[in-house]
Each structure stands twice: as structure tokens, then as C-alpha cells.
Amino acid sequence: MDVEPYLAEVDAPSARAIDFLDARDLPPPEPLTKTLNILATLDEETVFVQLNDRTPQFLFPKLDDRGFVYNTVEIDEGVLTAIWRP
């Protein structure tokens, strides 16, 4: 899936590399676990994009605690969340 067109909708930095996880078919808590594992090594030149079938509400407090910037938008395919380091 090409997520670049959606980055403008979530105000994510467009000049960075993109790391993508399609979590729509993963049972809970795998989307949260996989996302946190990826974010543990996310560098400042990369935007992580997660596509899920629902809003990842349990992820947001963890992102806040870790100092990430993020934004979520609903699209036809599901819920897209872009996450990056400031």
C-alpha cells in the first residue's frame, strides 16, 4: 500500500523514510506489541505508519510517555496512524 499520499493528511514529515505495518489482520495485542518494538529502534529520519482496522487508543498514552509525535486519520482501508520523533 502506498501511504505517502496520506502523510499530508496527518501532518507527518514528508522528507523522511517510511516504515509501514499493516496491522489490520493481527489479533490484539499484536498491533500494539509490534508497533512498540519497531518504535524502540525508530530513528529521527523515519516516519512509522501503522494501518489498523480500528483506532489504536491504547497506543496513544504510550506514545505520549515516550515523547513521539503522532496523528491518526480514518481512510477507506482503515485507520492510519503516523508516528515520528520530533
PDB file with SEQRES, HELIX, SHEET and CRYST1 records, atoms N, CA, C and O in Angstrom:
SEQRES   1 A   86  MET ASP VAL GLU PRO TYR LEU ALA GLU VAL ASP ALA PRO          
SEQRES   2 A   86  SER ALA ARG ALA ILE ASP PHE LEU ASP ALA ARG ASP LEU          
SEQRES   3 A   86  PRO PRO PRO GLU PRO LEU THR LYS THR LEU ASN ILE LEU          
SEQRES   4 A   86  ALA THR LEU ASP GLU GLU THR VAL PHE VAL GLN LEU ASN          
SEQRES   5 A   86  ASP ARG THR PRO GLN PHE LEU PHE PRO LYS LEU ASP ASP          
SEQRES   6 A   86  ARG GLY PHE VAL TYR ASN THR VAL GLU ILE ASP GLU GLY          
SEQRES   7 A   86  VAL LEU THR ALA ILE TRP ARG PRO                              
HELIX    1 AA1 GLU A    4  LEU A    7  1                                   4    
HELIX    2 AA2 GLU A   30  LEU A   39  1                                  10    
HELIX    3 AA3 LEU A   59  ARG A   66  1                                   8    
SHEET    1 AA1 4 ALA A  17  ASP A  22  0                                        
SHEET    2 AA1 4 THR A  46  ASN A  52  1                                        
SHEET    3 AA1 4 GLY A  78  TRP A  84 -1                                        
SHEET    4 AA1 4 VAL A  69  ILE A  75 -1                                        
CRYST1    1.000    1.000    1.000  90.00  90.00  90.00 P 1           1          
ATOM      1  N   MET A   1       0.842  -1.183   0.000  1.00  0.00           N  
ATOM      2  CA  MET A   1       0.000   0.000   0.000  1.00  0.00           C  
ATOM      3  C   MET A   1       0.884   1.242   0.000  1.00  0.00           C  
ATOM      4  O   MET A   1       1.871   1.306   0.734  1.00  0.00           O  
ATOM      5  N   ASP A   2       0.537   2.213  -0.809  1.00  0.00           N  
ATOM      6  CA  ASP A   2       1.271   3.463  -0.881  1.00  0.00           C  
ATOM      7  C   ASP A   2       0.685   4.427   0.152  1.00  0.00           C  
ATOM      8  O   ASP A   2      -0.414   4.949  -0.033  1.00  0.00           O  
ATOM      9  N   VAL A   3       1.420   4.660   1.236  1.00  0.00           N  
ATOM     10  CA  VAL A   3       0.919   5.516   2.311  1.00  0.00           C  
ATOM     11  C   VAL A   3       1.349   6.970   2.159  1.00  0.00           C  
ATOM     12  O   VAL A   3       0.841   7.835   2.873  1.00  0.00           O  
ATOM     13  N   GLU A   4       2.267   7.257   1.253  1.00  0.00           N  
ATOM     14  CA  GLU A   4       2.762   8.629   1.097  1.00  0.00           C  
ATOM     15  C   GLU A   4       1.658   9.665   0.875  1.00  0.00           C  
ATOM     16  O   GLU A   4       1.737  10.749   1.453  1.00  0.00           O  
ATOM     17  N   PRO A   5       0.629   9.380   0.062  1.00  0.00           N  
ATOM     18  CA  PRO A   5      -0.419  10.393  -0.124  1.00  0.00           C  
ATOM     19  C   PRO A   5      -1.145  10.774   1.166  1.00  0.00           C  
ATOM     20  O   PRO A   5      -1.702  11.868   1.262  1.00  0.00           O  
ATOM     21  N   TYR A   6      -1.142   9.893   2.143  1.00  0.00           N  
ATOM     22  CA  TYR A   6      -1.846  10.152   3.388  1.00  0.00           C  
ATOM     23  C   TYR A   6      -1.007  10.931   4.397  1.00  0.00           C  
ATOM     24  O   TYR A   6      -1.554  11.460   5.365  1.00  0.00           O  
ATOM     25  N   LEU A   7       0.300  11.012   4.195  1.00  0.00           N  
ATOM     26  CA  LEU A   7       1.159  11.681   5.159  1.00  0.00           C  
ATOM     27  C   LEU A   7       0.805  13.162   5.303  1.00  0.00           C  
ATOM     28  O   LEU A   7       0.916  13.719   6.395  1.00  0.00           O  
ATOM     29  N   ALA A   8       0.387  13.794   4.228  1.00  0.00           N  
ATOM     30  CA  ALA A   8      -0.011  15.204   4.313  1.00  0.00           C  
ATOM     31  C   ALA A   8      -1.256  15.358   5.187  1.00  0.00           C  
ATOM     32  O   ALA A   8      -1.390  16.353   5.900  1.00  0.00           O  
ATOM     33  N   GLU A   9      -2.152  14.398   5.141  1.00  0.00           N  
ATOM     34  CA  GLU A   9      -3.377  14.461   5.944  1.00  0.00           C  
ATOM     35  C   GLU A   9      -3.095  14.383   7.438  1.00  0.00           C  
ATOM     36  O   GLU A   9      -3.872  14.893   8.245  1.00  0.00           O  
ATOM     37  N   VAL A  10      -1.992  13.748   7.808  1.00  0.00           N  
ATOM     38  CA  VAL A  10      -1.658  13.600   9.225  1.00  0.00           C  
ATOM     39  C   VAL A  10      -0.517  14.529   9.631  1.00  0.00           C  
ATOM     40  O   VAL A  10       0.018  14.413  10.734  1.00  0.00           O  
ATOM     41  N   ASP A  11      -0.143  15.451   8.742  1.00  0.00           N  
ATOM     42  CA  ASP A  11       0.918  16.433   9.013  1.00  0.00           C  
ATOM     43  C   ASP A  11       2.240  15.778   9.402  1.00  0.00           C  
ATOM     44  O   ASP A  11       2.990  16.321  10.213  1.00  0.00           O  
ATOM     45  N   ALA A  12       2.523  14.621   8.829  1.00  0.00           N  
ATOM     46  CA  ALA A  12       3.785  13.937   9.091  1.00  0.00           C  
ATOM     47  C   ALA A  12       4.873  14.508   8.182  1.00  0.00           C  
ATOM     48  O   ALA A  12       4.576  14.971   7.081  1.00  0.00           O  
ATOM     49  N   PRO A  13       6.120  14.481   8.628  1.00  0.00           N  
ATOM     50  CA  PRO A  13       7.212  14.955   7.780  1.00  0.00           C  
ATOM     51  C   PRO A  13       7.278  14.141   6.494  1.00  0.00           C  
ATOM     52  O   PRO A  13       7.287  12.911   6.541  1.00  0.00           O  
ATOM     53  N   SER A  14       7.324  14.805   5.362  1.00  0.00           N  
ATOM     54  CA  SER A  14       7.283  14.099   4.080  1.00  0.00           C  
ATOM     55  C   SER A  14       8.659  13.746   3.534  1.00  0.00           C  
ATOM     56  O   SER A  14       8.762  12.936   2.613  1.00  0.00           O  
ATOM     57  N   ALA A  15       9.702  14.328   4.072  1.00  0.00           N  
ATOM     58  CA  ALA A  15      11.047  14.085   3.546  1.00  0.00           C  
ATOM     59  C   ALA A  15      11.746  12.916   4.232  1.00  0.00           C  
ATOM     60  O   ALA A  15      12.928  12.678   3.984  1.00  0.00           O  
ATOM     61  N   ARG A  16      11.056  12.200   5.067  1.00  0.00           N  
ATOM     62  CA  ARG A  16      11.659  11.086   5.812  1.00  0.00           C  
ATOM     63  C   ARG A  16      11.318   9.748   5.149  1.00  0.00           C  
ATOM     64  O   ARG A  16      10.375   9.635   4.367  1.00  0.00           O  
ATOM     65  N   ALA A  17      12.115   8.753   5.490  1.00  0.00           N  
ATOM     66  CA  ALA A  17      11.823   7.382   5.065  1.00  0.00           C  
ATOM     67  C   ALA A  17      10.550   6.920   5.781  1.00  0.00           C  
ATOM     68  O   ALA A  17      10.177   7.470   6.817  1.00  0.00           O  
ATOM     69  N   ILE A  18       9.894   5.914   5.224  1.00  0.00           N  
ATOM     70  CA  ILE A  18       8.656   5.394   5.797  1.00  0.00           C  
ATOM     71  C   ILE A  18       8.841   3.922   6.163  1.00  0.00           C  
ATOM     72  O   ILE A  18       9.314   3.118   5.359  1.00  0.00           O  
ATOM     73  N   ASP A  19       8.460   3.595   7.387  1.00  0.00           N  
ATOM     74  CA  ASP A  19       8.395   2.208   7.844  1.00  0.00           C  
ATOM     75  C   ASP A  19       6.914   1.924   8.040  1.00  0.00           C  
ATOM     76  O   ASP A  19       6.231   2.687   8.722  1.00  0.00           O  
ATOM     77  N   PHE A  20       6.400   0.839   7.455  1.00  0.00           N  
ATOM     78  CA  PHE A  20       4.959   0.592   7.412  1.00  0.00           C  
ATOM     79  C   PHE A  20       4.605  -0.761   8.020  1.00  0.00           C  
ATOM     80  O   PHE A  20       5.288  -1.758   7.788  1.00  0.00           O  
ATOM     81  N   LEU A  21       3.528  -0.779   8.799  1.00  0.00           N  
ATOM     82  CA  LEU A  21       2.982  -2.018   9.353  1.00  0.00           C  
ATOM     83  C   LEU A  21       1.487  -2.063   9.069  1.00  0.00           C  
ATOM     84  O   LEU A  21       0.741  -1.178   9.487  1.00  0.00           O  
ATOM     85  N   ASP A  22       1.056  -3.094   8.360  1.00  0.00           N  
ATOM     86  CA  ASP A  22      -0.364  -3.337   8.151  1.00  0.00           C  
ATOM     87  C   ASP A  22      -0.817  -4.266   9.269  1.00  0.00           C  
ATOM     88  O   ASP A  22      -0.540  -5.465   9.246  1.00  0.00           O  
ATOM     89  N   ALA A  23      -1.510  -3.703  10.237  1.00  0.00           N  
ATOM     90  CA  ALA A  23      -1.907  -4.464  11.423  1.00  0.00           C  
ATOM     91  C   ALA A  23      -3.373  -4.875  11.406  1.00  0.00           C  
ATOM     92  O   ALA A  23      -3.895  -5.355  12.412  1.00  0.00           O  
ATOM     93  N   ARG A  24      -4.034  -4.693  10.281  1.00  0.00           N  
ATOM     94  CA  ARG A  24      -5.479  -4.960  10.219  1.00  0.00           C  
ATOM     95  C   ARG A  24      -5.845  -6.400  10.536  1.00  0.00           C  
ATOM     96  O   ARG A  24      -6.902  -6.648  11.117  1.00  0.00           O  
ATOM     97  N   ASP A  25      -5.011  -7.343  10.175  1.00  0.00           N  
ATOM     98  CA  ASP A  25      -5.344  -8.751  10.392  1.00  0.00           C  
ATOM     99  C   ASP A  25      -4.690  -9.342  11.640  1.00  0.00           C  
ATOM    100  O   ASP A  25      -4.812 -10.540  11.897  1.00  0.00           O  
ATOM    101  N   LEU A  26      -4.002  -8.512  12.409  1.00  0.00           N  
ATOM    102  CA  LEU A  26      -3.337  -9.006  13.619  1.00  0.00           C  
ATOM    103  C   LEU A  26      -4.297  -8.959  14.805  1.00  0.00           C  
ATOM    104  O   LEU A  26      -4.979  -7.955  15.010  1.00  0.00           O  
ATOM    105  N   PRO A  27      -4.355 -10.041  15.589  1.00  0.00           N  
ATOM    106  CA  PRO A  27      -5.230 -10.026  16.771  1.00  0.00           C  
ATOM    107  C   PRO A  27      -4.573  -9.216  17.895  1.00  0.00           C  
ATOM    108  O   PRO A  27      -3.347  -9.158  17.990  1.00  0.00           O  
ATOM    109  N   PRO A  28      -5.399  -8.593  18.746  1.00  0.00           N  
ATOM    110  CA  PRO A  28      -4.834  -7.884  19.902  1.00  0.00           C  
ATOM    111  C   PRO A  28      -4.086  -8.870  20.792  1.00  0.00           C  
ATOM    112  O   PRO A  28      -4.536 -10.009  20.917  1.00  0.00           O  
ATOM    113  N   PRO A  29      -3.005  -8.510  21.397  1.00  0.00           N  
ATOM    114  CA  PRO A  29      -2.357  -7.202  21.434  1.00  0.00           C  
ATOM    115  C   PRO A  29      -1.210  -7.059  20.420  1.00  0.00           C  
ATOM    116  O   PRO A  29      -0.359  -6.184  20.580  1.00  0.00           O  
ATOM    117  N   GLU A  30      -1.175  -7.904  19.383  1.00  0.00           N  
ATOM    118  CA  GLU A  30      -0.051  -7.880  18.445  1.00  0.00           C  
ATOM    119  C   GLU A  30       0.200  -6.525  17.787  1.00  0.00           C  
ATOM    120  O   GLU A  30       1.362  -6.134  17.669  1.00  0.00           O  
ATOM    121  N   PRO A  31      -0.829  -5.781  17.347  1.00  0.00           N  
ATOM    122  CA  PRO A  31      -0.530  -4.471  16.755  1.00  0.00           C  
ATOM    123  C   PRO A  31       0.228  -3.549  17.717  1.00  0.00           C  
ATOM    124  O   PRO A  31       1.181  -2.878  17.322  1.00  0.00           O  
ATOM    125  N   LEU A  32      -0.202  -3.524  18.970  1.00  0.00           N  
ATOM    126  CA  LEU A  32       0.457  -2.692  19.971  1.00  0.00           C  
ATOM    127  C   LEU A  32       1.881  -3.178  20.231  1.00  0.00           C  
ATOM    128  O   LEU A  32       2.819  -2.381  20.256  1.00  0.00           O  
ATOM    129  N   THR A  33       2.037  -4.465  20.422  1.00  0.00           N  
ATOM    130  CA  THR A  33       3.351  -5.035  20.707  1.00  0.00           C  
ATOM    131  C   THR A  33       4.319  -4.817  19.556  1.00  0.00           C  
ATOM    132  O   THR A  33       5.447  -4.373  19.772  1.00  0.00           O  
ATOM    133  N   LYS A  34       3.899  -5.121  18.347  1.00  0.00           N  
ATOM    134  CA  LYS A  34       4.775  -4.948  17.184  1.00  0.00           C  
ATOM    135  C   LYS A  34       5.138  -3.478  16.986  1.00  0.00           C  
ATOM    136  O   LYS A  34       6.288  -3.150  16.697  1.00  0.00           O  
ATOM    137  N   THR A  35       4.152  -2.597  17.142  1.00  0.00           N  
ATOM    138  CA  THR A  35       4.409  -1.173  16.979  1.00  0.00           C  
ATOM    139  C   THR A  35       5.426  -0.684  17.996  1.00  0.00           C  
ATOM    140  O   THR A  35       6.364   0.024  17.629  1.00  0.00           O  
ATOM    141  N   LEU A  36       5.266  -1.040  19.254  1.00  0.00           N  
ATOM    142  CA  LEU A  36       6.209  -0.599  20.281  1.00  0.00           C  
ATOM    143  C   LEU A  36       7.606  -1.161  20.050  1.00  0.00           C  
ATOM    144  O   LEU A  36       8.595  -0.479  20.316  1.00  0.00           O  
ATOM    145  N   ASN A  37       7.701  -2.385  19.564  1.00  0.00           N  
ATOM    146  CA  ASN A  37       9.012  -2.961  19.259  1.00  0.00           C  
ATOM    147  C   ASN A  37       9.695  -2.205  18.128  1.00  0.00           C  
ATOM    148  O   ASN A  37      10.900  -1.959  18.184  1.00  0.00           O  
ATOM    149  N   ILE A  38       8.943  -1.842  17.115  1.00  0.00           N  
ATOM    150  CA  ILE A  38       9.503  -1.082  15.992  1.00  0.00           C  
ATOM    151  C   ILE A  38       9.912   0.312  16.461  1.00  0.00           C  
ATOM    152  O   ILE A  38      10.977   0.805  16.091  1.00  0.00           O  
ATOM    153  N   LEU A  39       9.077   0.940  17.266  1.00  0.00           N  
ATOM    154  CA  LEU A  39       9.367   2.302  17.721  1.00  0.00           C  
ATOM    155  C   LEU A  39      10.587   2.364  18.631  1.00  0.00           C  
ATOM    156  O   LEU A  39      11.225   3.412  18.737  1.00  0.00           O  
ATOM    157  N   ALA A  40      10.914   1.270  19.280  1.00  0.00           N  
ATOM    158  CA  ALA A  40      12.090   1.248  20.158  1.00  0.00           C  
ATOM    159  C   ALA A  40      13.371   1.534  19.384  1.00  0.00           C  
ATOM    160  O   ALA A  40      14.357   1.989  19.963  1.00  0.00           O  
ATOM    161  N   THR A  41      13.364   1.272  18.085  1.00  0.00           N  
ATOM    162  CA  THR A  41      14.564   1.500  17.278  1.00  0.00           C  
ATOM    163  C   THR A  41      14.340   2.537  16.181  1.00  0.00           C  
ATOM    164  O   THR A  41      15.183   2.678  15.295  1.00  0.00           O  
ATOM    165  N   LEU A  42      13.228   3.262  16.220  1.00  0.00           N  
ATOM    166  CA  LEU A  42      12.917   4.244  15.188  1.00  0.00           C  
ATOM    167  C   LEU A  42      13.883   5.423  15.265  1.00  0.00           C  
ATOM    168  O   LEU A  42      14.057   6.027  16.323  1.00  0.00           O  
ATOM    169  N   ASP A  43      14.507   5.742  14.132  1.00  0.00           N  
ATOM    170  CA  ASP A  43      15.427   6.871  14.117  1.00  0.00           C  
ATOM    171  C   ASP A  43      14.696   8.155  13.745  1.00  0.00           C  
ATOM    172  O   ASP A  43      13.508   8.137  13.422  1.00  0.00           O  
ATOM    173  N   GLU A  44      15.419   9.261  13.794  1.00  0.00           N  
ATOM    174  CA  GLU A  44      14.811  10.567  13.555  1.00  0.00           C  
ATOM    175  C   GLU A  44      14.583  10.868  12.081  1.00  0.00           C  
ATOM    176  O   GLU A  44      14.002  11.902  11.750  1.00  0.00           O  
ATOM    177  N   GLU A  45      15.029   9.989  11.191  1.00  0.00           N  
ATOM    178  CA  GLU A  45      14.824  10.186   9.755  1.00  0.00           C  
ATOM    179  C   GLU A  45      13.689   9.328   9.204  1.00  0.00           C  
ATOM    180  O   GLU A  45      13.503   9.257   7.989  1.00  0.00           O  
ATOM    181  N   THR A  46      12.930   8.679  10.080  1.00  0.00           N  
ATOM    182  CA  THR A  46      11.895   7.744   9.633  1.00  0.00           C  
ATOM    183  C   THR A  46      10.551   8.080  10.262  1.00  0.00           C  
ATOM    184  O   THR A  46      10.470   8.458  11.431  1.00  0.00           O  
ATOM    185  N   VAL A  47       9.505   7.934   9.468  1.00  0.00           N  
ATOM    186  CA  VAL A  47       8.127   8.013   9.963  1.00  0.00           C  
ATOM    187  C   VAL A  47       7.584   6.591   9.959  1.00  0.00           C  
ATOM    188  O   VAL A  47       7.653   5.895   8.946  1.00  0.00           O  
ATOM    189  N   PHE A  48       7.048   6.169  11.084  1.00  0.00           N  
ATOM    190  CA  PHE A  48       6.418   4.854  11.171  1.00  0.00           C  
ATOM    191  C   PHE A  48       4.924   5.036  10.913  1.00  0.00           C  
ATOM    192  O   PHE A  48       4.283   5.906  11.504  1.00  0.00           O  
ATOM    193  N   VAL A  49       4.383   4.214  10.035  1.00  0.00           N  
ATOM    194  CA  VAL A  49       2.965   4.294   9.687  1.00  0.00           C  
ATOM    195  C   VAL A  49       2.315   2.943   9.968  1.00  0.00           C  
ATOM    196  O   VAL A  49       2.750   1.907   9.465  1.00  0.00           O  
ATOM    197  N   GLN A  50       1.268   2.980  10.779  1.00  0.00           N  
ATOM    198  CA  GLN A  50       0.519   1.773  11.106  1.00  0.00           C  
ATOM    199  C   GLN A  50      -0.875   1.891  10.498  1.00  0.00           C  
ATOM    200  O   GLN A  50      -1.539   2.916  10.651  1.00  0.00           O  
ATOM    201  N   LEU A  51      -1.311   0.848   9.814  1.00  0.00           N  
ATOM    202  CA  LEU A  51      -2.682   0.759   9.320  1.00  0.00           C  
ATOM    203  C   LEU A  51      -3.397  -0.285  10.152  1.00  0.00           C  
ATOM    204  O   LEU A  51      -2.954  -1.430  10.247  1.00  0.00           O  
ATOM    205  N   ASN A  52      -4.504   0.116  10.752  1.00  0.00           N  
ATOM    206  CA  ASN A  52      -5.231  -0.781  11.643  1.00  0.00           C  
ATOM    207  C   ASN A  52      -6.708  -0.764  11.251  1.00  0.00           C  
ATOM    208  O   ASN A  52      -7.152   0.105  10.501  1.00  0.00           O  
ATOM    209  N   ASP A  53      -7.460  -1.732  11.766  1.00  0.00           N  
ATOM    210  CA  ASP A  53      -8.891  -1.773  11.480  1.00  0.00           C  
ATOM    211  C   ASP A  53      -9.694  -0.942  12.478  1.00  0.00           C  
ATOM    212  O   ASP A  53     -10.909  -0.798  12.342  1.00  0.00           O  
ATOM    213  N   ARG A  54      -9.006  -0.396  13.481  1.00  0.00           N  
ATOM    214  CA  ARG A  54      -9.660   0.446  14.494  1.00  0.00           C  
ATOM    215  C   ARG A  54      -8.650   1.456  15.034  1.00  0.00           C  
ATOM    216  O   ARG A  54      -7.446   1.311  14.825  1.00  0.00           O  
ATOM    217  N   THR A  55      -9.136   2.459  15.714  1.00  0.00           N  
ATOM    218  CA  THR A  55      -8.254   3.457  16.317  1.00  0.00           C  
ATOM    219  C   THR A  55      -7.431   2.798  17.420  1.00  0.00           C  
ATOM    220  O   THR A  55      -7.998   2.164  18.311  1.00  0.00           O  
ATOM    221  N   PRO A  56      -6.119   2.933  17.379  1.00  0.00           N  
ATOM    222  CA  PRO A  56      -5.267   2.278  18.383  1.00  0.00           C  
ATOM    223  C   PRO A  56      -5.211   3.083  19.690  1.00  0.00           C  
ATOM    224  O   PRO A  56      -4.164   3.619  20.053  1.00  0.00           O  
ATOM    225  N   GLN A  57      -6.333   3.158  20.378  1.00  0.00           N  
ATOM    226  CA  GLN A  57      -6.457   4.017  21.554  1.00  0.00           C  
ATOM    227  C   GLN A  57      -5.500   3.662  22.689  1.00  0.00           C  
ATOM    228  O   GLN A  57      -5.110   4.546  23.453  1.00  0.00           O  
ATOM    229  N   PHE A  58      -5.112   2.398  22.820  1.00  0.00           N  
ATOM    230  CA  PHE A  58      -4.194   2.017  23.891  1.00  0.00           C  
ATOM    231  C   PHE A  58      -2.749   2.389  23.552  1.00  0.00           C  
ATOM    232  O   PHE A  58      -1.885   2.420  24.428  1.00  0.00           O  
ATOM    233  N   LEU A  59      -2.499   2.669  22.274  1.00  0.00           N  
ATOM    234  CA  LEU A  59      -1.167   3.077  21.834  1.00  0.00           C  
ATOM    235  C   LEU A  59      -0.878   4.531  22.191  1.00  0.00           C  
ATOM    236  O   LEU A  59       0.258   4.857  22.537  1.00  0.00           O  
ATOM    237  N   PHE A  60      -1.857   5.398  22.117  1.00  0.00           N  
ATOM    238  CA  PHE A  60      -1.638   6.830  22.273  1.00  0.00           C  
ATOM    239  C   PHE A  60      -0.974   7.230  23.593  1.00  0.00           C  
ATOM    240  O   PHE A  60      -0.035   8.026  23.564  1.00  0.00           O  
ATOM    241  N   PRO A  61      -1.414   6.720  24.748  1.00  0.00           N  
ATOM    242  CA  PRO A  61      -0.731   7.097  26.000  1.00  0.00           C  
ATOM    243  C   PRO A  61       0.730   6.639  26.027  1.00  0.00           C  
ATOM    244  O   PRO A  61       1.583   7.307  26.611  1.00  0.00           O  
ATOM    245  N   LYS A  62       1.011   5.513  25.403  1.00  0.00           N  
ATOM    246  CA  LYS A  62       2.379   5.010  25.364  1.00  0.00           C  
ATOM    247  C   LYS A  62       3.252   5.905  24.480  1.00  0.00           C  
ATOM    248  O   LYS A  62       4.427   6.119  24.776  1.00  0.00           O  
ATOM    249  N   LEU A  63       2.675   6.423  23.398  1.00  0.00           N  
ATOM    250  CA  LEU A  63       3.413   7.348  22.541  1.00  0.00           C  
ATOM    251  C   LEU A  63       3.693   8.650  23.279  1.00  0.00           C  
ATOM    252  O   LEU A  63       4.791   9.198  23.193  1.00  0.00           O  
ATOM    253  N   ASP A  64       2.698   9.138  24.000  1.00  0.00           N  
ATOM    254  CA  ASP A  64       2.880  10.361  24.788  1.00  0.00           C  
ATOM    255  C   ASP A  64       3.993  10.183  25.818  1.00  0.00           C  
ATOM    256  O   ASP A  64       4.843  11.058  25.980  1.00  0.00           O  
ATOM    257  N   ASP A  65       3.982   9.046  26.510  1.00  0.00           N  
ATOM    258  CA  ASP A  65       5.005   8.766  27.531  1.00  0.00           C  
ATOM    259  C   ASP A  65       6.412   8.715  26.939  1.00  0.00           C  
ATOM    260  O   ASP A  65       7.384   9.064  27.608  1.00  0.00           O  
ATOM    261  N   ARG A  66       6.518   8.278  25.681  1.00  0.00           N  
ATOM    262  CA  ARG A  66       7.818   8.111  25.036  1.00  0.00           C  
ATOM    263  C   ARG A  66       8.243   9.340  24.218  1.00  0.00           C  
ATOM    264  O   ARG A  66       9.329   9.357  23.639  1.00  0.00           O  
ATOM    265  N   GLY A  67       7.392  10.351  24.175  1.00  0.00           N  
ATOM    266  CA  GLY A  67       7.754  11.595  23.505  1.00  0.00           C  
ATOM    267  C   GLY A  67       7.614  11.605  21.991  1.00  0.00           C  
ATOM    268  O   GLY A  67       8.223  12.441  21.325  1.00  0.00           O  
ATOM    269  N   PHE A  68       6.825  10.694  21.434  1.00  0.00           N  
ATOM    270  CA  PHE A  68       6.607  10.661  19.993  1.00  0.00           C  
ATOM    271  C   PHE A  68       5.545  11.677  19.589  1.00  0.00           C  
ATOM    272  O   PHE A  68       4.682  12.049  20.384  1.00  0.00           O  
ATOM    273  N   VAL A  69       5.628  12.116  18.338  1.00  0.00           N  
ATOM    274  CA  VAL A  69       4.587  12.924  17.720  1.00  0.00           C  
ATOM    275  C   VAL A  69       3.787  11.965  16.850  1.00  0.00           C  
ATOM    276  O   VAL A  69       4.362  11.082  16.213  1.00  0.00           O  
ATOM    277  N   TYR A  70       2.475  12.126  16.815  1.00  0.00           N  
ATOM    278  CA  TYR A  70       1.654  11.208  16.022  1.00  0.00           C  
ATOM    279  C   TYR A  70       0.360  11.884  15.626  1.00  0.00           C  
ATOM    280  O   TYR A  70      -0.054  12.887  16.209  1.00  0.00           O  
ATOM    281  N   ASN A  71      -0.259  11.310  14.627  1.00  0.00           N  
ATOM    282  CA  ASN A  71      -1.568  11.766  14.202  1.00  0.00           C  
ATOM    283  C   ASN A  71      -2.269  10.605  13.517  1.00  0.00           C  
ATOM    284  O   ASN A  71      -1.625   9.748  12.913  1.00  0.00           O  
ATOM    285  N   THR A  72      -3.582  10.582  13.616  1.00  0.00           N  
ATOM    286  CA  THR A  72      -4.382   9.491  13.079  1.00  0.00           C  
ATOM    287  C   THR A  72      -5.464  10.041  12.168  1.00  0.00           C  
ATOM    288  O   THR A  72      -6.047  11.093  12.427  1.00  0.00           O  
ATOM    289  N   VAL A  73      -5.720   9.299  11.087  1.00  0.00           N  
ATOM    290  CA  VAL A  73      -6.779   9.679  10.158  1.00  0.00           C  
ATOM    291  C   VAL A  73      -7.487   8.406   9.706  1.00  0.00           C  
ATOM    292  O   VAL A  73      -6.855   7.371   9.495  1.00  0.00           O  
ATOM    293  N   GLU A  74      -8.812   8.499   9.559  1.00  0.00           N  
ATOM    294  CA  GLU A  74      -9.569   7.375   9.014  1.00  0.00           C  
ATOM    295  C   GLU A  74      -9.531   7.463   7.498  1.00  0.00           C  
ATOM    296  O   GLU A  74      -9.768   8.524   6.920  1.00  0.00           O  
ATOM    297  N   ILE A  75      -9.230   6.337   6.860  1.00  0.00           N  
ATOM    298  CA  ILE A  75      -9.222   6.244   5.406  1.00  0.00           C  
ATOM    299  C   ILE A  75     -10.098   5.052   5.012  1.00  0.00           C  
ATOM    300  O   ILE A  75     -10.572   4.316   5.877  1.00  0.00           O  
ATOM    301  N   ASP A  76     -10.307   4.867   3.728  1.00  0.00           N  
ATOM    302  CA  ASP A  76     -11.168   3.767   3.270  1.00  0.00           C  
ATOM    303  C   ASP A  76     -10.670   2.408   3.741  1.00  0.00           C  
ATOM    304  O   ASP A  76     -11.469   1.519   4.037  1.00  0.00           O  
ATOM    305  N   GLU A  77      -9.357   2.246   3.810  1.00  0.00           N  
ATOM    306  CA  GLU A  77      -8.770   0.954   4.170  1.00  0.00           C  
ATOM    307  C   GLU A  77      -8.754   0.683   5.663  1.00  0.00           C  
ATOM    308  O   GLU A  77      -8.541  -0.458   6.073  1.00  0.00           O  
ATOM    309  N   GLY A  78      -8.976   1.708   6.494  1.00  0.00           N  
ATOM    310  CA  GLY A  78      -8.937   1.534   7.943  1.00  0.00           C  
ATOM    311  C   GLY A  78      -8.524   2.821   8.637  1.00  0.00           C  
ATOM    312  O   GLY A  78      -8.903   3.913   8.214  1.00  0.00           O  
ATOM    313  N   VAL A  79      -7.749   2.688   9.700  1.00  0.00           N  
ATOM    314  CA  VAL A  79      -7.271   3.828  10.475  1.00  0.00           C  
ATOM    315  C   VAL A  79      -5.758   3.890  10.326  1.00  0.00           C  
ATOM    316  O   VAL A  79      -5.048   2.940  10.656  1.00  0.00           O  
ATOM    317  N   LEU A  80      -5.275   5.022   9.824  1.00  0.00           N  
ATOM    318  CA  LEU A  80      -3.853   5.199   9.565  1.00  0.00           C  
ATOM    319  C   LEU A  80      -3.273   6.109  10.636  1.00  0.00           C  
ATOM    320  O   LEU A  80      -3.768   7.215  10.858  1.00  0.00           O  
ATOM    321  N   THR A  81      -2.220   5.637  11.300  1.00  0.00           N  
ATOM    322  CA  THR A  81      -1.540   6.421  12.321  1.00  0.00           C  
ATOM    323  C   THR A  81      -0.091   6.587  11.906  1.00  0.00           C  
ATOM    324  O   THR A  81       0.618   5.608  11.676  1.00  0.00           O  
ATOM    325  N   ALA A  82       0.344   7.844  11.813  1.00  0.00           N  
ATOM    326  CA  ALA A  82       1.738   8.155  11.518  1.00  0.00           C  
ATOM    327  C   ALA A  82       2.404   8.579  12.817  1.00  0.00           C  
ATOM    328  O   ALA A  82       1.843   9.353  13.592  1.00  0.00           O  
ATOM    329  N   ILE A  83       3.620   8.057  13.051  1.00  0.00           N  
ATOM    330  CA  ILE A  83       4.342   8.290  14.304  1.00  0.00           C  
ATOM    331  C   ILE A  83       5.768   8.666  13.946  1.00  0.00           C  
ATOM    332  O   ILE A  83       6.385   8.027  13.093  1.00  0.00           O  
ATOM    333  N   TRP A  84       6.302   9.706  14.597  1.00  0.00           N  
ATOM    334  CA  TRP A  84       7.681  10.104  14.324  1.00  0.00           C  
ATOM    335  C   TRP A  84       8.284  10.783  15.548  1.00  0.00           C  
ATOM    336  O   TRP A  84       7.584  11.211  16.466  1.00  0.00           O  
ATOM    337  N   ARG A  85       9.596  10.861  15.523  1.00  0.00           N  
ATOM    338  CA  ARG A  85      10.315  11.576  16.571  1.00  0.00           C  
ATOM    339  C   ARG A  85      10.373  13.062  16.186  1.00  0.00           C  
ATOM    340  O   ARG A  85      10.581  13.397  15.020  1.00  0.00           O  
ATOM    341  N   PRO A  86      10.187  13.948  17.173  1.00  0.00           N  
ATOM    342  CA  PRO A  86      10.236  15.380  16.854  1.00  0.00           C  
ATOM    343  C   PRO A  86      11.634  15.835  16.444  1.00  0.00           C  
ATOM    344  O   PRO A  86      11.838  17.011  16.146  1.00  0.00           O  
TER     345      PRO A  86                                                      
END                                                                             
